[in-house]
Amino acid sequence: MPTSKLITENDAVELHPKQFVQWLRDVAPYVHTFHNKTFVIACAGELIENGGLEDLVFDISLLKAMGMRIVFIPGARPQIEAQLALRQIPSEFVNGIRVTNAATLEAVKEACGALRLSVEAAFSQGLPNTPMAGSSIHVVSGNFITAKPVGVLDGVDYQHAGVVRKVNREAIETQLNAGQIVLLSPLGFSPTGEVFNLLTPDLASAVASQIHADKLIILSHEDVLDEHGEPIQALDIRQAETLETHLPVENFLRQSLSAACDAVNAGVPRAHIVPAKLDGGVLLELFQHDGVGCMITQNSLESLREATAEDLGGILQLIAPLEQDGTLVPRGREKLEAELPFFSVLEYDGIILGCAALYPFKEDHMGEMACFSIDPSMQGMGLGERMMAHIENRARREGMKELFVLTTRTAHWFIKRGFMPATVNDLPDNRQKIYNWQRKSQIFIKKL
Ligand SMILES: CC(C)(COP(=O)(O)OP(=O)(O)OC[C@H]1O[C@@H](n2cnc3c(N)ncnc32)[C@H](O)[C@@H]1OP(=O)(O)O)[C@@H](O)C(=O)NCCC(=O)NCCS
């Protein structure tokens, strides 16, 4: 049973009132955007095993109170393992799927049943001075999932391991419309009354796509990392599929990446894989511009890359009007050619739609983002944000701790994205020397 977490006076004074008000205002646009949106949230059973259920329930309750419609699917792998160990039944996985004989199924049912009760109990809390005070959250479970057996594959009979055949969309919608949180266990039922053990990420993906959810969020106890061990913030489907193939088949993260790709392919606009070990991970992913997890989308980000000599003409064409109207400092072809290694471009079907340069100031561990532009016909579609995320990643890879920009017309765009106003004195010495006092550009810095 989860224990209640009291909010003490000390917690309340940690944040300065001004910061608190600013924080609340910053969050407001997300609250408006997500109101009435449907999120399917699944978590690895490890999160619950490690004592994270109560905090996750607090966070889900908060989302619910802000008008989001939630389906919650807690994974149960370690809990099933514990039940199997108690009964001295060996655990067997083939191709990432648990071979579920009758005895194993009993352990699965026991683990999922106990977990469901713990989740329902956690949502029922309402003690004063806890994040659940005043909440009246109703959680509904049921036979919403029809499953069929995995069957016999390559001579292996998976017995009571199943895959989703149908999600009862109407029944789930009815509950969501009535203001309930829908709680699903990784179990499905056949028309003949049999119970099947499902993979949590697969179930989450099937539910998200069939109820047309706005987001699939999977809390994974393993992070999405690149080959240098750095967190990856965004992947397109092809990149996610490539990454997935490097992980062992029974790995929860691999199954989550695969489920995320399936959901996005089936029309879910965004899937997020969020670190389960991070307290408040779901909130940070949803309400912070940069998020803390990895977002998987359909759109190929592959065209977002470092510039090559072939891109010179496209960049010149893109920035010429901005140089003419004074938005960007004129560079000229030769200077641009020499600076090409600092540039990144966003290319689609052979056309350069966006560019930005990252000038390093290695001694100061700082970088300048400059010549940032998106084709006017493509502005307002989030390409600028993606380009900035790419530049930030590039800067981090190059060991930079801070990113700065000089701008005359785009101050608010940068402020909205976490840049803070700064002065010439905050720039690296070498950059201060060439600051153009006539242009009077405003300076903004972001810590990376
Ligand atoms: C600034 C720029 C790169 C943003 O690219 P983008 O792809 O349109 O950016 P996104 O789609 O991620 O963001 C769009 C949002 O930025 C806002 N925005 C666009 N230009 C802005 C500006 N100059 N100041 C403040 N906000 C701006 C849009 O209104 C939109 O707001 P919304 O999301 O609330 O509707 C692009 O507008 C551009 O190329 N501008 C001209 C060049 C320039 O000013 N470069 C910066 C030089 S330092």
Ligand as a Chemical Component Dictionary entry (heavy atoms), coordinates in Angstrom:
data_LIG
# 
_chem_comp.id                   LIG 
_chem_comp.type                 NON-POLYMER 
_chem_comp.pdbx_formal_charge   0 
_chem_comp.three_letter_code    LIG 
# 
loop_
_chem_comp_atom.comp_id 
_chem_comp_atom.atom_id 
_chem_comp_atom.alt_atom_id 
_chem_comp_atom.type_symbol 
_chem_comp_atom.charge 
_chem_comp_atom.model_Cartn_x 
_chem_comp_atom.model_Cartn_y 
_chem_comp_atom.model_Cartn_z 
_chem_comp_atom.pdbx_ordinal 
LIG C1  C1  C 0 12.460 32.712 -36.074 1  
LIG C2  C2  C 0 12.232 31.550 -37.023 2  
LIG C3  C3  C 0 13.532 30.859 -37.331 3  
LIG C4  C4  C 0 11.257 30.576 -36.342 4  
LIG O1  O1  O 0 11.034 29.487 -37.194 5  
LIG P1  P1  P 0 9.615  28.758 -37.245 6  
LIG O2  O2  O 0 9.796  27.466 -37.967 7  
LIG O3  O3  O 0 8.562  29.677 -37.724 8  
LIG O4  O4  O 0 9.405  28.470 -35.689 9  
LIG P2  P2  P 0 8.374  27.536 -34.999 10 
LIG O5  O5  O 0 7.347  27.031 -35.942 11 
LIG O6  O6  O 0 9.122  26.554 -34.190 12 
LIG O7  O7  O 0 7.685  28.587 -34.007 13 
LIG C5  C5  C 0 6.676  29.399 -34.504 14 
LIG C6  C6  C 0 6.261  30.404 -33.434 15 
LIG O8  O8  O 0 7.245  31.431 -33.360 16 
LIG C7  C7  C 0 6.590  32.681 -33.506 17 
LIG N1  N1  N 0 7.511  33.621 -34.147 18 
LIG C8  C8  C 0 7.936  33.639 -35.413 19 
LIG N2  N2  N 0 8.771  34.667 -35.598 20 
LIG C9  C9  C 0 8.873  35.310 -34.417 21 
LIG C10 C10 C 0 9.545  36.481 -33.974 22 
LIG N3  N3  N 0 10.282 37.207 -34.793 23 
LIG N4  N4  N 0 9.427  36.830 -32.682 24 
LIG C11 C11 C 0 8.661  36.126 -31.841 25 
LIG N5  N5  N 0 7.973  35.027 -32.207 26 
LIG C12 C12 C 0 8.069  34.638 -33.487 27 
LIG C13 C13 C 0 5.379  32.378 -34.349 28 
LIG O9  O9  O 0 4.376  33.368 -34.186 29 
LIG C14 C14 C 0 4.930  31.042 -33.783 30 
LIG O10 O10 O 0 4.255  31.245 -32.570 31 
LIG P3  P3  P 0 3.095  30.225 -32.101 32 
LIG O11 O11 O 0 3.751  28.897 -31.968 33 
LIG O12 O12 O 0 2.668  30.800 -30.794 34 
LIG O13 O13 O 0 2.075  30.280 -33.178 35 
LIG C15 C15 C 0 11.546 32.005 -38.341 36 
LIG O14 O14 O 0 10.386 32.726 -38.017 37 
LIG C16 C16 C 0 12.429 32.847 -39.226 38 
LIG O15 O15 O 0 13.136 32.317 -40.073 39 
LIG N6  N6  N 0 12.383 34.170 -39.044 40 
LIG C17 C17 C 0 13.172 35.055 -39.847 41 
LIG C18 C18 C 0 14.641 34.987 -39.508 42 
LIG C19 C19 C 0 14.931 35.353 -38.074 43 
LIG O16 O16 O 0 14.301 36.212 -37.465 44 
LIG N7  N7  N 0 15.909 34.642 -37.524 45 
LIG C20 C20 C 0 16.402 34.843 -36.185 46 
LIG C21 C21 C 0 17.632 35.667 -36.310 47 
LIG S1  S1  S 0 18.406 35.787 -34.747 48 
# 
loop_
_chem_comp_bond.comp_id 
_chem_comp_bond.atom_id_1 
_chem_comp_bond.atom_id_2 
_chem_comp_bond.value_order 
_chem_comp_bond.pdbx_ordinal 
LIG C1  C2  SING 1  
LIG C2  C3  SING 2  
LIG C2  C4  SING 3  
LIG C2  C15 SING 4  
LIG C4  O1  SING 5  
LIG O1  P1  SING 6  
LIG P1  O2  DOUB 7  
LIG P1  O3  SING 8  
LIG P1  O4  SING 9  
LIG O4  P2  SING 10 
LIG P2  O5  DOUB 11 
LIG P2  O6  SING 12 
LIG P2  O7  SING 13 
LIG O7  C5  SING 14 
LIG C5  C6  SING 15 
LIG C6  O8  SING 16 
LIG C6  C14 SING 17 
LIG O8  C7  SING 18 
LIG C7  N1  SING 19 
LIG C7  C13 SING 20 
LIG N1  C8  SING 21 
LIG N1  C12 SING 22 
LIG C8  N2  DOUB 23 
LIG N2  C9  SING 24 
LIG C9  C10 SING 25 
LIG C9  C12 DOUB 26 
LIG C10 N3  SING 27 
LIG C10 N4  DOUB 28 
LIG N4  C11 SING 29 
LIG C11 N5  DOUB 30 
LIG N5  C12 SING 31 
LIG C13 O9  SING 32 
LIG C13 C14 SING 33 
LIG C14 O10 SING 34 
LIG O10 P3  SING 35 
LIG P3  O11 DOUB 36 
LIG P3  O12 SING 37 
LIG P3  O13 SING 38 
LIG C15 O14 SING 39 
LIG C15 C16 SING 40 
LIG C16 O15 DOUB 41 
LIG C16 N6  SING 42 
LIG N6  C17 SING 43 
LIG C17 C18 SING 44 
LIG C18 C19 SING 45 
LIG C19 O16 DOUB 46 
LIG C19 N7  SING 47 
LIG N7  C20 SING 48 
LIG C20 C21 SING 49 
LIG C21 S1  SING 50 
# 
